[in-house]
Amino acid sequence: ELGDALFSIVNLARFLNIDPEASLRQTIRKFETRFKKVEKSFDNNDDMRKASLNQMDKIWNKAKEEE
């Protein structure tokens, strides 16, 4: 069923004249940029592993606002 949903989304993108692959690549770049900002906000990996989801969400949202 998930494959059917993905197939439908690709067809919708084509109907809207959106290149689905380019759109996905752009989204991945945005995610990587934001995630790198989250990583940089911690002193080391142990701090990041110990962080709560709430803490990480706050940092993620701040990175998102900075775009």
ABEGO torsion letter per residue (X at the ends): XAAAAAAAAAAAAAAAGBBAAAAAAAAAAAAAAAAAAAAAABABAAAAAABBAAAAAAAAAAAAAAX
